[in-house]
Amino acid sequence: MKAVCWHGAQDMRVDNVADPQILNPRDAIIKVTSTAICGSDLHLYGGFMPGMQSGDIVGHEFMGEVVELGSAVTNLTVGNRVVVPFTIACGQCFFCDSGYHSLCDNSNPNAGVAEKMWGQSPSGLFGYTHILGGYAGGQAEYVRVPYADVGPMVVPESVSDEQALFLTDIFPTGYQAIAQCDMQPGDTVAIWGCGPVGQFAIASAKMLGAGRVIAIDTVNERLDMAARQHGAETLNPRDVGNTLQIVEALRDMTAGRGPDICVDAVGLEAHGVGLEYWYDNVKQSLQMETARPIVLRQAIMACRKAGTVSIPGVYGGIADKIPVGALMNKALTIKTGQTHVQHYLQPLMDHVERGDIDPSFVITHRMRLDEAPEAYDMFQARRDNCIKVVMQP
Amino acid sequence: MTSHRPIDYRGNDDSDLDSAREREKQRALALAASVGSLMVGMRRGGLSGLALGAFSGYLAYRASTGRGLKGTGRSLMQGAERTLTGHRAGPLELSAAVTIARPSEQLYDFWRDFTRLPAIMTSITAVEILADDRSRWHAETPLGGTYEWEAEIVEDVPGERIAWRSIEGSDVPQTGEIRFVPAPGGRGTQVELKLRYELPHGLLAAAPLGFVNALSREAVREDLRHFKQVMEAGEVPTAAIHTTPHEGVIR
C-alpha cells in the first residue's frame, strides 16, 4: 500500500509498504477514505519531536471503511464507515473509566520510555513519536486500529467525510481546551494560535457561551477566518509587539481584568518578536530546551487572577523561563493534556448531525495522498493561505 | 502475616542523603565528561573519534545509572561485572510493583496457573506443571540461549501471596514472591513482585547465558506491565510493523 513516511526533518515521502495485518484480538483494519495533516504533524516534519525513526508511517486524523476485524470486536461489521480517535485507549483501565482516554494505562507499548521522560506514560497515539508507541499512522491506504471495540465510531449517513473527519482530533481538541476550564457565562476567552485547533476552540467557546473571544495569531488569513466564522475579535502580535505589549493590549481590551481563560493552541514552535524569540530559538537549536514557550509565557502573564490557562498545544520536553511567579501569585489554574477523544466523540457527533456546526469550514486544500510531501511543505510555510489539508488515498 | 510492607527501592549502600548527593555529583561529572568526549570525538572523526564517541556513550551510561566517574578505570579494566547491570556479584534482588484495576482474587488465579505466564513474561518460553507445588521453567535469552530450572512453592495464600524457590542444582538459583494487596480507594490491587537470584560467580558468570538482560528491574517492570495489560485490556499492546524494519535506537 501507499503510506506517508517520515524520513527526517523536512523529509516526508510516499513509500510503498506492506499492508497492515490484524495482530491482536481487539484490532480492526480500516481502508482510509479521508485523512488530514494536523498542526502537530508539523512538529514531526520540523524535526522537533524526539523519538521518531526513519520510515515511520505518520498521520493521526483519518477515517474510512472497516475491512477486517479481530476476533474480539463484535460491535462493528465489515463495511462500517467509521471515524477513529487519534488517542489509542483500551477503555478498561482506571483512566479510561474516568474519561481520561488520552491517559490510558495500557495502550503504549513503549510506556517504559515515556516513564523515563515524563514520570508516567500517557496513551499511545497513531503516527506519532515512539515515546507514544510508534504506532503506524493513517496517512496511508490502510491502517491497523487497536482496541477497535472502544475507539472507532460509526458515522451516520447524513454526515459527510469532510464533516466527520475532524472528530478524530482537532474538533474535540479545541472543544476540550474550553470544556475543561469551568467557563462561566460572559467569560472572556483569549486564544493564541488560530490554526485548526484554535478555530475549533473559538467555535467551541462561542458554542459553550463565552461572552467574548479574542483570537491571536501572526497570520492575517487565520484571524480573518476567526472573525468571519465565529465573530471573534482579533489581535496580531506583529502589529502589537513583544510579550509585555501583548499582555498590556489584552489588559486594555478587558478594562484591566485580563482574559478569564487563556488558551495556548500553539505549543512548542511558537513565534514571537524581538529578543525573546531569538533567545528561545537559539536555545531550541542547541537542544537546551525542546520548546519555544513564548505563547505559554504570554498566556500566564495575561490571564485574569484566579483564571485558567488551558494548553491544547503540544509540548514534548522542557521549556525555560516560565513565569512561575505570575502563575503562583495570581492563583492560576493550568488545564492541559492530549485530548480524551473517545469521551467527546458522541456529544460532538450529535452537534454535527444536528447541524450546530459544520467542521468542514477549516478545509482550505483538498489533495491526493501522493501529494503529501508538497502538502507538508505548503502547510509548514503557510503558503497559499493553507490552514487545513485533507487528502484522499 | 499479610500486613503491607512497602517495597524498599533503595540500593544497599546509598541509603542516606550524603551518598545520594555524591551520586548526583558523580552523575554530573560523568555527563559532562561524556559530552566533552563526544564533542572531541565528533571533531576528530576517524577511528579515534569513533572510540571517543563510544567512550562518551559509556560515560553517559554511567551518568544515567548514577555511578559517575568514580572507579571508571578500574571497572573498565577488571570489574565488568559491576557495570553489566549495576550490581555487584552475589545475591541480586529485584523488585517492582504495579496497580491493576482488578480484584486480587482474579489476579492471583491468573498467576497461580503458571502455564499462562509465558504470555506476559518476556524471557519465559514455557512452564510445565510437575506437581501441585512443583514446576519446570524454560527460558530463552535474547541471544537464543536457553536455560531452565525447577521451582517449588513454599507458600501459597489464595488471593494474597505466592512464594517459591528453585530446587538444588538449578542453572540460576533463585527465590521469588508475588503479593496481591488491595490498592487504596478501591482502585484495584497492588501487585508486588520480588525476585532474588543467588549468583555464586556473579553476573559475569551469568553473562555468557545472556541472562543479564532479564536481570534488571526494567525487565521485571515490563513483565508486570504485561500482566496489567492482559488483566485489564485482555491483550498486550503492540505497534509491531512488519513492513519497515525498525532496528535503530530511539533518538
Interface residues (C-beta under 8 A of the other chain):
Chain A: C5 V17 A18 P20 Q21 L23 N24 P25 R26 P50 G51 M52 Q53 S54 G55 D56 I57 A72 I88 C90 G91 Q92 C93 F94 D97 D105 N106 S107 N108 P109 N110 A111 G112 V113 G124 H130 I131 G133 G134 Y135 A136 P146 Y147
Chain B: T99 A101 R187 G188 E218 R221 E222 R225 K228 Q229 E232 A233 G234 E235 V236 P237 T238 A239 A240 I241 H242 T243 T244 H246 G248 I250 R251
